[in-house]
Amino acid sequence: MPRQVDHAQRRRQIADALWRVADEQGLDAVSLRRVAAEAGVSMGLVQHYFASRDEMLLFAMEAVGERVARECGAALAEMADPGPRDRVGVLLRQWLPADEQRRREARSQFAFLVGGVGGPAGTFLRDGMAMLRAHVEAEIVADGHAPDPRGATTILLALAEGLSAHVLGGHLAPEEAGAALEAGIASAFGPA
Amino acid sequence: MPRQVDHAQRRRQIADALWRVADEQGLDAVSLRRVAAEAGVSMGLVQHYFASRDEMLLFAMEAVGERVARECGAALAEMADPGPRDRVGVLLRQWLPADEQRRREARSQFAFLVGGVGGPAGTFLRDGMAMLRAHVEAEIVADGHAPDPRGATTILLALAEGLSAHVLGGHLAPEEAGAALEAGIASAFGPA
């Protein structure tokens, strides 16, 4: 068992190093070699965990998804009987770059977006957005007050993305973005 | 007079080349030398028009602003007595990456955003967003139906940014983004 823990920790440590490289040097700079250097481990060790750059990128993206899921789970556990609006609120609040780690991830994800990622990481990103869209739409349907759940989902997810971009660009304070997101959620779900 | 026309045309030709370099090779790759090569002119000619990389970047951004202003002016000239909603609609529709030139500019602007541009171009970008915000808010105030023009402006501009990002990322068809933008404008201005 301790070896398995080590394994998972190592992979996360490498994923964290990958995000730092992507953030500081750009996505094109991400290679097994540079990530190894950033993580302070040998190239051989990185290759032991990841057969290719694609596999490493994919894992790093999955790690973000898992962290988001974990933090959402923790936030929901503190709520009494959360409904669709609460669940979507918890999820989308994660999107706003509130601390340095999330800023780094958000910057890298915009870099993916503008760079047009191919390979498994690109597929993961597109599938992830499609799943997020389906999930939010299903919650809006479950809530049952929005006349056009699909349209409301498109607007709400674009709003969250744009607020994130404007916080990153320094155009918006995180608190203003947070308030705008709450208003957007209320508007997407319709009058309760 | 012909010489002045040549001058303006040359500068625009160089600005177009700059956006192509930024889009294909990233913002860090933008230099007087590479832009000259892309434009098919000599380094000396580029230096004749621009004293520095910063000056060239700033001009390229101003050129986008001028194109947007020109196209908005043309769209508004075709409308009979446009009001605040029409004017904001015309302006924000320009934001969506509907053709290859706008896609290229939008990708580069996201690169600026995530890269955190310094120098005069960064100041221009931040001032431009602040001016856009003030302008849209003033139009919403002039329209007179929104209870919270400032909050409505924050939401509307973030929505336009996010829709642009989702079109660029291939998550949204331009028509869906267009429909969501119209709904967002109607919602920002409030019931007419």
Interface residues (C-beta under 8 A of the other chain):
Chain A: G26 D28 R107 F110 A111 L113 V114 G116 L125 R126 M129 A130 R133 G151 T154 I155 L157 A158 L159 A160 E161 G162 L163 A165 H166 L168 G169 G170 H171 L172 E176 A177 A179 A180 A183 G184 S187
Chain B: G26 D28 R107 F110 A111 L113 V114 G116 L125 R126 M129 A130 R133 G151 T154 I155 L157 A158 L159 A160 E161 G162 L163 S164 A165 H166 L168 G169 G170 H171 L172 E176 A177 A179 A180 A183 G184 S187
